[in-house]
Amino acid sequence: MVNSNFIDNEYSDIFERNRVYEFTICHEIGHCFGLADLGFFDTRNSVMSEYANKITTYQPTVNDINGVKASYDLN
Ligand SMILES: [Zn+2]
């Protein structure tokens, strides 16, 4: 669920705020494809990681694409 109040309060810069919205939407779409949230200390480069840099990670990464391919046996 997108909490816009949290994002708006946390990021005052409009460029960063928009990137975080893109990250969040991409993350939620990842769930639609069956990807799970990554663990607390998992810092893999992925939109599914809570600890990804949300400013630079706003599109699916290679790890995300590989995760979807593996889920649907597309490798
Ligand atoms: Zn999630």
N, CA, C, O and the ligand as a Tripos MOL2 file, in Angstrom:
@<TRIPOS>MOLECULE
protein
  301   299    76     0     0
PROTEIN
NO_CHARGES

@<TRIPOS>ATOM
      1 N           0.8510   -1.1820    0.0000 N.3       1 MET1
      2 CA          0.0000    0.0000    0.0000 C.3       1 MET1
      3 C           0.8910    1.2380    0.0000 C.2       1 MET1
      4 O           1.8350    1.3320    0.7850 O.2       1 MET1
      5 N           0.5920    2.1650   -0.8660 N.am      2 VAL2
      6 CA          1.3880    3.3840   -0.9680 C.3       2 VAL2
      7 C           0.9100    4.3900    0.0720 C.2       2 VAL2
      8 O          -0.2520    4.7940    0.0810 O.2       2 VAL2
      9 N           1.8360    4.7870    0.9520 N.am      3 ASN3
     10 CA          1.5060    5.7970    1.9560 C.3       3 ASN3
     11 C           2.1030    7.1240    1.4910 C.2       3 ASN3
     12 O           3.2670    7.4210    1.7620 O.2       3 ASN3
     13 N           1.3070    7.9040    0.8000 N.am      4 SER4
     14 CA          1.8300    9.1390    0.2200 C.3       4 SER4
     15 C           2.2220   10.1550    1.2910 C.2       4 SER4
     16 O           3.1350   10.9500    1.0650 O.2       4 SER4
     17 N           1.5650   10.1530    2.4420 N.am      5 ASN5
     18 CA          1.9500   11.0870    3.4990 C.3       5 ASN5
     19 C           3.3750   10.8300    3.9600 C.2       5 ASN5
     20 O           4.1450   11.7680    4.1680 O.2       5 ASN5
     21 N           3.7290    9.5490    4.1210 N.am      6 PHE6
     22 CA          5.0840    9.2140    4.5430 C.3       6 PHE6
     23 C           6.1010    9.6980    3.5120 C.2       6 PHE6
     24 O           7.1000   10.3290    3.8590 O.2       6 PHE6
     25 N           5.8370    9.3980    2.2530 N.am      7 ILE7
     26 CA          6.7840    9.7820    1.1950 C.3       7 ILE7
     27 C           6.8840   11.3040    1.1120 C.2       7 ILE7
     28 O           7.9830   11.8510    1.0230 O.2       7 ILE7
     29 N           5.7530   11.9800    1.1430 N.am      8 ASP8
     30 CA          5.7720   13.4500    1.0330 C.3       8 ASP8
     31 C           6.5170   14.0880    2.2040 C.2       8 ASP8
     32 O           7.2190   15.0820    2.0200 O.2       8 ASP8
     33 N           6.3740   13.5280    3.4040 N.am      9 ASN9
     34 CA          7.0580   14.0810    4.5770 C.3       9 ASN9
     35 C           8.5490   13.7620    4.5730 C.2       9 ASN9
     36 O           9.3670   14.5490    5.0510 O.2       9 ASN9
     37 N           8.8890   12.5940    4.0260 N.am     10 GLU10
     38 CA         10.2770   12.1330    4.0740 C.3      10 GLU10
     39 C          11.1470   12.7810    2.9990 C.2      10 GLU10
     40 O          12.3470   12.9690    3.2010 O.2      10 GLU10
     41 N          10.5460   13.1230    1.8570 N.am     11 TYR11
     42 CA         11.3190   13.6340    0.7220 C.3      11 TYR11
     43 C          10.7580   14.9860    0.2970 C.2      11 TYR11
     44 O           9.6950   15.0570   -0.3190 O.2      11 TYR11
     45 N          11.4650   16.0430    0.6200 N.am     12 SER12
     46 CA         10.9840   17.3840    0.2760 C.3      12 SER12
     47 C          11.3230   17.7510   -1.1660 C.2      12 SER12
     48 O          10.6380   18.5700   -1.7790 O.2      12 SER12
     49 N          12.3840   17.1420   -1.7070 N.am     13 ASP13
     50 CA         12.7860   17.4390   -3.0790 C.3      13 ASP13
     51 C          11.8360   16.7260   -4.0420 C.2      13 ASP13
     52 O          11.6540   15.5120   -3.9440 O.2      13 ASP13
     53 N          11.2360   17.4610   -4.9590 N.am     14 ILE14
     54 CA         10.2160   16.8960   -5.8510 C.3      14 ILE14
     55 C          10.8070   15.8100   -6.7510 C.2      14 ILE14
     56 O          10.1280   14.8290   -7.0550 O.2      14 ILE14
     57 N          12.0660   15.9710   -7.1840 N.am     15 PHE15
     58 CA         12.6970   14.9440   -8.0200 C.3      15 PHE15
     59 C          12.8360   13.6510   -7.2290 C.2      15 PHE15
     60 O          12.4670   12.5780   -7.7090 O.2      15 PHE15
     61 N          13.3710   13.7560   -6.0070 N.am     16 GLU16
     62 CA         13.5360   12.5570   -5.1810 C.3      16 GLU16
     63 C          12.1740   11.9430   -4.8400 C.2      16 GLU16
     64 O          12.0120   10.7230   -4.8600 O.2      16 GLU16
     65 N          11.2130   12.7910   -4.5310 N.am     17 ARG17
     66 CA          9.8790   12.2870   -4.1730 C.3      17 ARG17
     67 C           9.2720   11.4830   -5.3280 C.2      17 ARG17
     68 O           8.7010   10.4120   -5.1210 O.2      17 ARG17
     69 N           9.4040   12.0160   -6.5420 N.am     18 ASN18
     70 CA          8.8520   11.2940   -7.6950 C.3      18 ASN18
     71 C           9.5770    9.9740   -7.9230 C.2      18 ASN18
     72 O           8.9590    8.9800   -8.3040 O.2      18 ASN18
     73 N          10.8930    9.9640   -7.6890 N.am     19 ARG19
     74 CA         11.6460    8.7140   -7.8390 C.3      19 ARG19
     75 C          11.1920    7.6760   -6.8080 C.2      19 ARG19
     76 O          11.0990    6.4890   -7.1200 O.2      19 ARG19
     77 N          10.9130    8.1200   -5.5910 N.am     20 VAL20
     78 CA         10.4550    7.1960   -4.5490 C.3      20 VAL20
     79 C           9.0590    6.6660   -4.8870 C.2      20 VAL20
     80 O           8.7580    5.5010   -4.6280 O.2      20 VAL20
     81 N           8.2180    7.5090   -5.4580 N.am     21 TYR21
     82 CA          6.9080    7.0120   -5.9250 C.3      21 TYR21
     83 C           7.1100    5.9550   -7.0060 C.2      21 TYR21
     84 O           6.4490    4.9170   -6.9850 O.2      21 TYR21
     85 N           8.0100    6.2060   -7.9430 N.am     22 GLU22
     86 CA          8.2730    5.2200   -9.0030 C.3      22 GLU22
     87 C           8.7970    3.9210   -8.3990 C.2      22 GLU22
     88 O           8.3800    2.8340   -8.7980 O.2      22 GLU22
     89 N           9.7180    4.0370   -7.4300 N.am     23 PHE23
     90 CA         10.2350    2.8500   -6.7380 C.3      23 PHE23
     91 C           9.0790    2.0750   -6.1130 C.2      23 PHE23
     92 O           8.9830    0.8570   -6.2670 O.2      23 PHE23
     93 N           8.2060    2.7840   -5.4100 N.am     24 THR24
     94 CA          7.1160    2.1270   -4.6730 C.3      24 THR24
     95 C           6.1500    1.4230   -5.6230 C.2      24 THR24
     96 O           5.7460    0.2880   -5.3730 O.2      24 THR24
     97 N           5.7870    2.0880   -6.6970 N.am     25 ILE25
     98 CA          4.8710    1.4730   -7.6680 C.3      25 ILE25
     99 C           5.5360    0.2530   -8.3040 C.2      25 ILE25
    100 O           4.9020   -0.7870   -8.4800 O.2      25 ILE25
    101 N           6.8200    0.3890   -8.6470 N.am     26 CYS26
    102 CA          7.5640   -0.7370   -9.2270 C.3      26 CYS26
    103 C           7.6220   -1.8970   -8.2350 C.2      26 CYS26
    104 O           7.4590   -3.0540   -8.6220 O.2      26 CYS26
    105 N           7.8520   -1.5930   -6.9630 N.am     27 HIS27
    106 CA          7.8890   -2.6110   -5.9120 C.3      27 HIS27
    107 C           6.5550   -3.3500   -5.8410 C.2      27 HIS27
    108 O           6.5300   -4.5800   -5.7810 O.2      27 HIS27
    109 N           5.4550   -2.6140   -5.8470 N.am     28 GLU28
    110 CA          4.1350   -3.2460   -5.7360 C.3      28 GLU28
    111 C           3.8140   -4.0740   -6.9760 C.2      28 GLU28
    112 O           3.1930   -5.1310   -6.8620 O.2      28 GLU28
    113 N           4.2190   -3.6220   -8.1400 N.am     29 ILE29
    114 CA          4.0230   -4.4210   -9.3590 C.3      29 ILE29
    115 C           4.8460   -5.7000   -9.2710 C.2      29 ILE29
    116 O           4.4270   -6.7480   -9.7640 O.2      29 ILE29
    117 N           6.0210   -5.6150   -8.6400 N.am     30 GLY30
    118 CA          6.8320   -6.8170   -8.4090 C.3      30 GLY30
    119 C           6.0540   -7.8790   -7.6460 C.2      30 GLY30
    120 O           6.1650   -9.0700   -7.9330 O.2      30 GLY30
    121 N           5.2560   -7.4300   -6.6570 N.am     31 HIS31
    122 CA          4.4030   -8.3790   -5.9270 C.3      31 HIS31
    123 C           3.3760   -9.0050   -6.8580 C.2      31 HIS31
    124 O           3.0740  -10.1920   -6.7380 O.2      31 HIS31
    125 N           2.8380   -8.2230   -7.7810 N.am     32 CYS32
    126 CA          1.8570   -8.7680   -8.7400 C.3      32 CYS32
    127 C           2.4700   -9.8880   -9.5640 C.2      32 CYS32
    128 O           1.7690  -10.8180   -9.9630 O.2      32 CYS32
    129 N           3.7780   -9.8100   -9.8260 N.am     33 PHE33
    130 CA          4.4720  -10.8570  -10.5740 C.3      33 PHE33
    131 C           4.9470  -11.9830   -9.6730 C.2      33 PHE33
    132 O           5.5810  -12.9270  -10.1460 O.2      33 PHE33
    133 N           4.6520  -11.8990   -8.3840 N.am     34 GLY34
    134 CA          4.9660  -12.9870   -7.4610 C.3      34 GLY34
    135 C           6.2450  -12.8030   -6.6740 C.2      34 GLY34
    136 O           6.6380  -13.7010   -5.9290 O.2      34 GLY34
    137 N           6.9100  -11.6570   -6.8170 N.am     35 LEU35
    138 CA          8.1410  -11.4280   -6.0530 C.3      35 LEU35
    139 C           7.7980  -11.0680   -4.6110 C.2      35 LEU35
    140 O           6.8270  -10.3560   -4.3530 O.2      35 LEU35
    141 N           8.6060  -11.5700   -3.6730 N.am     36 ALA36
    142 CA          8.3880  -11.3060   -2.2450 C.3      36 ALA36
    143 C           9.2790  -10.1560   -1.7790 C.2      36 ALA36
    144 O          10.2580   -9.8030   -2.4370 O.2      36 ALA36
    145 N           8.9200   -9.5790   -0.6330 N.am     37 ASP37
    146 CA          9.8070   -8.5990   -0.0020 C.3      37 ASP37
    147 C          11.1070   -9.2970    0.3770 C.2      37 ASP37
    148 O          11.0910  -10.4430    0.8270 O.2      37 ASP37
    149 N          12.2140   -8.6220    0.2000 N.am     38 LEU38
    150 CA         13.4870   -9.2080    0.6120 C.3      38 LEU38
    151 C          13.6680   -9.0060    2.1030 C.2      38 LEU38
    152 O          13.0980   -8.0860    2.6890 O.2      38 LEU38
    153 N          14.4720   -9.8770    2.7180 N.am     39 GLY39
    154 CA         14.6670   -9.8700    4.1570 C.3      39 GLY39
    155 C          15.2480   -8.5790    4.6950 C.2      39 GLY39
    156 O          15.7540   -7.7410    3.9480 O.2      39 GLY39
    157 N          15.1660   -8.4390    5.9960 N.am     40 PHE40
    158 CA         15.5570   -7.2180    6.6860 C.3      40 PHE40
    159 C          16.9630   -6.7500    6.3270 C.2      40 PHE40
    160 O          17.1890   -5.5620    6.0930 O.2      40 PHE40
    161 N          17.9070   -7.6900    6.2860 N.am     41 PHE41
    162 CA         19.2980   -7.3080    6.0210 C.3      41 PHE41
    163 C          19.7190   -7.5680    4.5790 C.2      41 PHE41
    164 O          20.8950   -7.4460    4.2380 O.2      41 PHE41
    165 N          18.7530   -7.9280    3.7360 N.am     42 ASP42
    166 CA         19.0700   -8.2210    2.3420 C.3      42 ASP42
    167 C          19.2260   -6.9170    1.5760 C.2      42 ASP42
    168 O          18.2580   -6.1740    1.4090 O.2      42 ASP42
    169 N          20.4130   -6.6390    1.1180 N.am     43 THR43
    170 CA         20.6870   -5.3790    0.4350 C.3      43 THR43
    171 C          20.9120   -5.5840   -1.0520 C.2      43 THR43
    172 O          21.5160   -4.7380   -1.7110 O.2      43 THR43
    173 N          20.4210   -6.7260   -1.5990 N.am     44 ARG44
    174 CA         20.5730   -6.9340   -3.0290 C.3      44 ARG44
    175 C          19.9980   -5.7560   -3.8090 C.2      44 ARG44
    176 O          19.0640   -5.0830   -3.3720 O.2      44 ARG44
    177 N          20.5870   -5.5370   -4.9680 N.am     45 ASN45
    178 CA         20.0940   -4.4910   -5.8530 C.3      45 ASN45
    179 C          18.7560   -4.9420   -6.4330 C.2      45 ASN45
    180 O          18.7160   -5.6840   -7.4150 O.2      45 ASN45
    181 N          17.6720   -4.4950   -5.8270 N.am     46 SER46
    182 CA         16.3430   -4.9540   -6.2240 C.3      46 SER46
    183 C          15.2910   -3.9630   -5.7530 C.2      46 SER46
    184 O          15.4210   -3.3620   -4.6860 O.2      46 SER46
    185 N          14.2510   -3.7980   -6.5540 N.am     47 VAL47
    186 CA         13.1420   -2.9480   -6.1020 C.3      47 VAL47
    187 C          12.3590   -3.6220   -4.9820 C.2      47 VAL47
    188 O          11.5190   -2.9860   -4.3460 O.2      47 VAL47
    189 N          12.6260   -4.9060   -4.7330 N.am     48 MET48
    190 CA         11.9240   -5.6090   -3.6710 C.3      48 MET48
    191 C          12.6240   -5.4670   -2.3240 C.2      48 MET48
    192 O          12.1420   -5.9850   -1.3170 O.2      48 MET48
    193 N          13.7660   -4.7650   -2.2990 N.am     49 SER49
    194 CA         14.4990   -4.5700   -1.0580 C.3      49 SER49
    195 C          14.0930   -3.2600   -0.3880 C.2      49 SER49
    196 O          14.1290   -2.1940   -1.0030 O.2      49 SER49
    197 N          13.7090   -3.3600    0.8720 N.am     50 GLU50
    198 CA         13.3860   -2.1630    1.6570 C.3      50 GLU50
    199 C          14.5800   -1.2150    1.7180 C.2      50 GLU50
    200 O          14.4160   -0.0020    1.8500 O.2      50 GLU50
    201 N          15.7820   -1.7820    1.6190 N.am     51 TYR51
    202 CA         16.9960   -0.9910    1.7960 C.3      51 TYR51
    203 C          17.6720   -0.6020    0.4910 C.2      51 TYR51
    204 O          18.8170   -0.1490    0.4920 O.2      51 TYR51
    205 N          16.9660   -0.7780   -0.6240 N.am     52 ALA52
    206 CA         17.4990   -0.3030   -1.9030 C.3      52 ALA52
    207 C          17.5360    1.2230   -1.8760 C.2      52 ALA52
    208 O          16.7600    1.8580   -1.1620 O.2      52 ALA52
    209 N          18.4340    1.7970   -2.6490 N.am     53 ASN53
    210 CA         18.4350    3.2480   -2.8070 C.3      53 ASN53
    211 C          17.2130    3.5980   -3.6700 C.2      53 ASN53
    212 O          17.1880    3.3220   -4.8700 O.2      53 ASN53
    213 N          16.2270    4.1970   -3.0530 N.am     54 LYS54
    214 CA         14.9520    4.4380   -3.7330 C.3      54 LYS54
    215 C          15.0410    5.5730   -4.7580 C.2      54 LYS54
    216 O          14.1330    5.7500   -5.5710 O.2      54 LYS54
    217 N          16.1270    6.3350   -4.7190 N.am     55 ILE55
    218 CA         16.3090    7.4150   -5.6880 C.3      55 ILE55
    219 C          16.8890    6.8540   -6.9920 C.2      55 ILE55
    220 O          16.5270    7.2930   -8.0830 O.2      55 ILE55
    221 N          17.7960    5.8750   -6.8580 N.am     56 THR56
    222 CA         18.4400    5.3300   -8.0560 C.3      56 THR56
    223 C          17.8260    4.0130   -8.5170 C.2      56 THR56
    224 O          18.0250    3.6050   -9.6610 O.2      56 THR56
    225 N          17.0820    3.3450   -7.6400 N.am     57 THR57
    226 CA         16.4760    2.0540   -7.9910 C.3      57 THR57
    227 C          14.9830    2.2650   -8.1820 C.2      57 THR57
    228 O          14.1890    1.9700   -7.2880 O.2      57 THR57
    229 N          14.6110    2.7630   -9.3200 N.am     58 TYR58
    230 CA         13.1970    3.0900   -9.5670 C.3      58 TYR58
    231 C          12.6360    2.3040  -10.7530 C.2      58 TYR58
    232 O          11.5030    2.5280  -11.1790 O.2      58 TYR58
    233 N          13.4470    1.3760  -11.2830 N.am     59 GLN59
    234 CA         13.0110    0.4830  -12.3520 C.3      59 GLN59
    235 C          13.4260   -0.9230  -11.9530 C.2      59 GLN59
    236 O          14.2980   -1.0870  -11.0990 O.2      59 GLN59
    237 N          12.8070   -1.9590  -12.5640 N.am     60 PRO60
    238 CA         13.2310   -3.3270  -12.2420 C.3      60 PRO60
    239 C          14.7210   -3.5080  -12.5270 C.2      60 PRO60
    240 O          15.2280   -3.0330  -13.5440 O.2      60 PRO60
    241 N          15.4140   -4.1920  -11.6290 N.am     61 THR61
    242 CA         16.8240   -4.4750  -11.8230 C.3      61 THR61
    243 C          16.9720   -5.8510  -12.4620 C.2      61 THR61
    244 O          15.9900   -6.5760  -12.6240 O.2      61 THR61
    245 N          18.1960   -6.2050  -12.8220 N.am     62 VAL62
    246 CA         18.4630   -7.5350  -13.3800 C.3      62 VAL62
    247 C          18.0060   -8.6050  -12.3960 C.2      62 VAL62
    248 O          17.4590   -9.6290  -12.8060 O.2      62 VAL62
    249 N          18.2240   -8.3760  -11.1000 N.am     63 ASN63
    250 CA         17.8010   -9.3520  -10.0870 C.3      63 ASN63
    251 C          16.2820   -9.5300  -10.0920 C.2      63 ASN63
    252 O          15.7920  -10.6500   -9.9500 O.2      63 ASN63
    253 N          15.5420   -8.4500  -10.2530 N.am     64 ASP64
    254 CA         14.0730   -8.5390  -10.2920 C.3      64 ASP64
    255 C          13.6090   -9.3040  -11.5270 C.2      64 ASP64
    256 O          12.7330  -10.1640  -11.4440 O.2      64 ASP64
    257 N          14.2010   -8.9830  -12.6610 N.am     65 ILE65
    258 CA         13.8210   -9.6580  -13.9140 C.3      65 ILE65
    259 C          14.1460  -11.1440  -13.8240 C.2      65 ILE65
    260 O          13.3460  -11.9840  -14.2360 O.2      65 ILE65
    261 N          15.3220  -11.4690  -13.2820 N.am     66 ASN66
    262 CA         15.6830  -12.8790  -13.1220 C.3      66 ASN66
    263 C          14.7430  -13.5880  -12.1470 C.2      66 ASN66
    264 O          14.4320  -14.7650  -12.3320 O.2      66 ASN66
    265 N          14.2930  -12.8820  -11.1170 N.am     67 GLY67
    266 CA         13.3480  -13.4690  -10.1630 C.3      67 GLY67
    267 C          12.0260  -13.8150  -10.8240 C.2      67 GLY67
    268 O          11.4580  -14.8760  -10.5660 O.2      67 GLY67
    269 N          11.5310  -12.9200  -11.6790 N.am     68 VAL68
    270 CA         10.2690  -13.1900  -12.3880 C.3      68 VAL68
    271 C          10.4640  -14.3360  -13.3640 C.2      68 VAL68
    272 O           9.6120  -15.2180  -13.4640 O.2      68 VAL68
    273 N          11.5950  -14.3310  -14.0940 N.am     69 LYS69
    274 CA         11.8650  -15.4260  -15.0380 C.3      69 LYS69
    275 C          11.9050  -16.7570  -14.3280 C.2      69 LYS69
    276 O          11.3710  -17.7470  -14.8290 O.2      69 LYS69
    277 N          12.5330  -16.7940  -13.1630 N.am     70 ALA70
    278 CA         12.6250  -18.0530  -12.4040 C.3      70 ALA70
    279 C          11.2450  -18.4880  -11.9100 C.2      70 ALA70
    280 O          10.9370  -19.6800  -11.8960 O.2      70 ALA70
    281 N          10.4170  -17.5250  -11.5070 N.am     71 SER71
    282 CA          9.0730  -17.8550  -11.0040 C.3      71 SER71
    283 C           8.2140  -18.4820  -12.0810 C.2      71 SER71
    284 O           7.3880  -19.3480  -11.7910 O.2      71 SER71
    285 N           8.3970  -18.0580  -13.3160 N.am     72 TYR72
    286 CA          7.5600  -18.5500  -14.4130 C.3      72 TYR72
    287 C           8.3160  -19.5180  -15.3150 C.2      72 TYR72
    288 O           7.8720  -19.8180  -16.4230 O.2      72 TYR72
    289 N           9.4760  -20.0120  -14.8300 N.am     73 ASP73
    290 CA         10.2770  -20.9890  -15.5660 C.3      73 ASP73
    291 C          10.6120  -20.5010  -16.9710 C.2      73 ASP73
    292 O          10.4590  -21.2410  -17.9430 O.2      73 ASP73
    293 N          11.0690  -19.2530  -17.0760 N.am     74 LEU74
    294 CA         11.3620  -18.6420  -18.3770 C.3      74 LEU74
    295 C          12.8590  -18.5640  -18.6800 C.2      74 LEU74
    296 O          13.2550  -17.9570  -19.6750 O.2      74 LEU74
    297 N          13.6950  -19.1730  -17.8310 N.am     75 ASN75
    298 CA         15.1460  -19.0850  -18.0800 C.3      75 ASN75
    299 C          15.6070  -20.0420  -19.1650 C.2      75 ASN75
    300 O          16.7940  -20.0850  -19.4860 O.2      75 ASN75
    301 ZN          6.4880   -5.2990   -0.4850 Zn       76 ZN76
@<TRIPOS>BOND
     1     1     2 1
     2     2     3 1
     3     3     4 2
     4     3     5 am
     5     5     6 1
     6     6     7 1
     7     7     8 2
     8     7     9 am
     9     9    10 1
    10    10    11 1
    11    11    12 2
    12    11    13 am
    13    13    14 1
    14    14    15 1
    15    15    16 2
    16    15    17 am
    17    17    18 1
    18    18    19 1
    19    19    20 2
    20    19    21 am
    21    21    22 1
    22    22    23 1
    23    23    24 2
    24    23    25 am
    25    25    26 1
    26    26    27 1
    27    27    28 2
    28    27    29 am
    29    29    30 1
    30    30    31 1
    31    31    32 2
    32    31    33 am
    33    33    34 1
    34    34    35 1
    35    35    36 2
    36    35    37 am
    37    37    38 1
    38    38    39 1
    39    39    40 2
    40    39    41 am
    41    41    42 1
    42    42    43 1
    43    43    44 2
    44    43    45 am
    45    45    46 1
    46    46    47 1
    47    47    48 2
    48    47    49 am
    49    49    50 1
    50    50    51 1
    51    51    52 2
    52    51    53 am
    53    53    54 1
    54    54    55 1
    55    55    56 2
    56    55    57 am
    57    57    58 1
    58    58    59 1
    59    59    60 2
    60    59    61 am
    61    61    62 1
    62    62    63 1
    63    63    64 2
    64    63    65 am
    65    65    66 1
    66    66    67 1
    67    67    68 2
    68    67    69 am
    69    69    70 1
    70    70    71 1
    71    71    72 2
    72    71    73 am
    73    73    74 1
    74    74    75 1
    75    75    76 2
    76    75    77 am
    77    77    78 1
    78    78    79 1
    79    79    80 2
    80    79    81 am
    81    81    82 1
    82    82    83 1
    83    83    84 2
    84    83    85 am
    85    85    86 1
    86    86    87 1
    87    87    88 2
    88    87    89 am
    89    89    90 1
    90    90    91 1
    91    91    92 2
    92    91    93 am
    93    93    94 1
    94    94    95 1
    95    95    96 2
    96    95    97 am
    97    97    98 1
    98    98    99 1
    99    99   100 2
   100    99   101 am
   101   101   102 1
   102   102   103 1
   103   103   104 2
   104   103   105 am
   105   105   106 1
   106   106   107 1
   107   107   108 2
   108   107   109 am
   109   109   110 1
   110   110   111 1
   111   111   112 2
   112   111   113 am
   113   113   114 1
   114   114   115 1
   115   115   116 2
   116   115   117 am
   117   117   118 1
   118   118   119 1
   119   119   120 2
   120   119   121 am
   121   121   122 1
   122   122   123 1
   123   123   124 2
   124   123   125 am
   125   125   126 1
   126   126   127 1
   127   127   128 2
   128   127   129 am
   129   129   130 1
   130   130   131 1
   131   131   132 2
   132   131   133 am
   133   133   134 1
   134   134   135 1
   135   135   136 2
   136   135   137 am
   137   137   138 1
   138   138   139 1
   139   139   140 2
   140   139   141 am
   141   141   142 1
   142   142   143 1
   143   143   144 2
   144   143   145 am
   145   145   146 1
   146   146   147 1
   147   147   148 2
   148   147   149 am
   149   149   150 1
   150   150   151 1
   151   151   152 2
   152   151   153 am
   153   153   154 1
   154   154   155 1
   155   155   156 2
   156   155   157 am
   157   157   158 1
   158   158   159 1
   159   159   160 2
   160   159   161 am
   161   161   162 1
   162   162   163 1
   163   163   164 2
   164   163   165 am
   165   165   166 1
   166   166   167 1
   167   167   168 2
   168   167   169 am
   169   169   170 1
   170   170   171 1
   171   171   172 2
   172   171   173 am
   173   173   174 1
   174   174   175 1
   175   175   176 2
   176   175   177 am
   177   177   178 1
   178   178   179 1
   179   179   180 2
   180   179   181 am
   181   181   182 1
   182   182   183 1
   183   183   184 2
   184   183   185 am
   185   185   186 1
   186   186   187 1
   187   187   188 2
   188   187   189 am
   189   189   190 1
   190   190   191 1
   191   191   192 2
   192   191   193 am
   193   193   194 1
   194   194   195 1
   195   195   196 2
   196   195   197 am
   197   197   198 1
   198   198   199 1
   199   199   200 2
   200   199   201 am
   201   201   202 1
   202   202   203 1
   203   203   204 2
   204   203   205 am
   205   205   206 1
   206   206   207 1
   207   207   208 2
   208   207   209 am
   209   209   210 1
   210   210   211 1
   211   211   212 2
   212   211   213 am
   213   213   214 1
   214   214   215 1
   215   215   216 2
   216   215   217 am
   217   217   218 1
   218   218   219 1
   219   219   220 2
   220   219   221 am
   221   221   222 1
   222   222   223 1
   223   223   224 2
   224   223   225 am
   225   225   226 1
   226   226   227 1
   227   227   228 2
   228   227   229 am
   229   229   230 1
   230   230   231 1
   231   231   232 2
   232   231   233 am
   233   233   234 1
   234   234   235 1
   235   235   236 2
   236   235   237 am
   237   237   238 1
   238   238   239 1
   239   239   240 2
   240   239   241 am
   241   241   242 1
   242   242   243 1
   243   243   244 2
   244   243   245 am
   245   245   246 1
   246   246   247 1
   247   247   248 2
   248   247   249 am
   249   249   250 1
   250   250   251 1
   251   251   252 2
   252   251   253 am
   253   253   254 1
   254   254   255 1
   255   255   256 2
   256   255   257 am
   257   257   258 1
   258   258   259 1
   259   259   260 2
   260   259   261 am
   261   261   262 1
   262   262   263 1
   263   263   264 2
   264   263   265 am
   265   265   266 1
   266   266   267 1
   267   267   268 2
   268   267   269 am
   269   269   270 1
   270   270   271 1
   271   271   272 2
   272   271   273 am
   273   273   274 1
   274   274   275 1
   275   275   276 2
   276   275   277 am
   277   277   278 1
   278   278   279 1
   279   279   280 2
   280   279   281 am
   281   281   282 1
   282   282   283 1
   283   283   284 2
   284   283   285 am
   285   285   286 1
   286   286   287 1
   287   287   288 2
   288   287   289 am
   289   289   290 1
   290   290   291 1
   291   291   292 2
   292   291   293 am
   293   293   294 1
   294   294   295 1
   295   295   296 2
   296   295   297 am
   297   297   298 1
   298   298   299 1
   299   299   300 2
@<TRIPOS>SUBSTRUCTURE
     1 MET1         2 RESIDUE 1 A MET
     2 VAL2         6 RESIDUE 1 A VAL
     3 ASN3        10 RESIDUE 1 A ASN
     4 SER4        14 RESIDUE 1 A SER
     5 ASN5        18 RESIDUE 1 A ASN
     6 PHE6        22 RESIDUE 1 A PHE
     7 ILE7        26 RESIDUE 1 A ILE
     8 ASP8        30 RESIDUE 1 A ASP
     9 ASN9        34 RESIDUE 1 A ASN
    10 GLU10       38 RESIDUE 1 A GLU
    11 TYR11       42 RESIDUE 1 A TYR
    12 SER12       46 RESIDUE 1 A SER
    13 ASP13       50 RESIDUE 1 A ASP
    14 ILE14       54 RESIDUE 1 A ILE
    15 PHE15       58 RESIDUE 1 A PHE
    16 GLU16       62 RESIDUE 1 A GLU
    17 ARG17       66 RESIDUE 1 A ARG
    18 ASN18       70 RESIDUE 1 A ASN
    19 ARG19       74 RESIDUE 1 A ARG
    20 VAL20       78 RESIDUE 1 A VAL
    21 TYR21       82 RESIDUE 1 A TYR
    22 GLU22       86 RESIDUE 1 A GLU
    23 PHE23       90 RESIDUE 1 A PHE
    24 THR24       94 RESIDUE 1 A THR
    25 ILE25       98 RESIDUE 1 A ILE
    26 CYS26      102 RESIDUE 1 A CYS
    27 HIS27      106 RESIDUE 1 A HIS
    28 GLU28      110 RESIDUE 1 A GLU
    29 ILE29      114 RESIDUE 1 A ILE
    30 GLY30      118 RESIDUE 1 A GLY
    31 HIS31      122 RESIDUE 1 A HIS
    32 CYS32      126 RESIDUE 1 A CYS
    33 PHE33      130 RESIDUE 1 A PHE
    34 GLY34      134 RESIDUE 1 A GLY
    35 LEU35      138 RESIDUE 1 A LEU
    36 ALA36      142 RESIDUE 1 A ALA
    37 ASP37      146 RESIDUE 1 A ASP
    38 LEU38      150 RESIDUE 1 A LEU
    39 GLY39      154 RESIDUE 1 A GLY
    40 PHE40      158 RESIDUE 1 A PHE
    41 PHE41      162 RESIDUE 1 A PHE
    42 ASP42      166 RESIDUE 1 A ASP
    43 THR43      170 RESIDUE 1 A THR
    44 ARG44      174 RESIDUE 1 A ARG
    45 ASN45      178 RESIDUE 1 A ASN
    46 SER46      182 RESIDUE 1 A SER
    47 VAL47      186 RESIDUE 1 A VAL
    48 MET48      190 RESIDUE 1 A MET
    49 SER49      194 RESIDUE 1 A SER
    50 GLU50      198 RESIDUE 1 A GLU
    51 TYR51      202 RESIDUE 1 A TYR
    52 ALA52      206 RESIDUE 1 A ALA
    53 ASN53      210 RESIDUE 1 A ASN
    54 LYS54      214 RESIDUE 1 A LYS
    55 ILE55      218 RESIDUE 1 A ILE
    56 THR56      222 RESIDUE 1 A THR
    57 THR57      226 RESIDUE 1 A THR
    58 TYR58      230 RESIDUE 1 A TYR
    59 GLN59      234 RESIDUE 1 A GLN
    60 PRO60      238 RESIDUE 1 A PRO
    61 THR61      242 RESIDUE 1 A THR
    62 VAL62      246 RESIDUE 1 A VAL
    63 ASN63      250 RESIDUE 1 A ASN
    64 ASP64      254 RESIDUE 1 A ASP
    65 ILE65      258 RESIDUE 1 A ILE
    66 ASN66      262 RESIDUE 1 A ASN
    67 GLY67      266 RESIDUE 1 A GLY
    68 VAL68      270 RESIDUE 1 A VAL
    69 LYS69      274 RESIDUE 1 A LYS
    70 ALA70      278 RESIDUE 1 A ALA
    71 SER71      282 RESIDUE 1 A SER
    72 TYR72      286 RESIDUE 1 A TYR
    73 ASP73      290 RESIDUE 1 A ASP
    74 LEU74      294 RESIDUE 1 A LEU
    75 ASN75      298 RESIDUE 1 A ASN
    76 ZN76       301 GROUP 0 **** ****
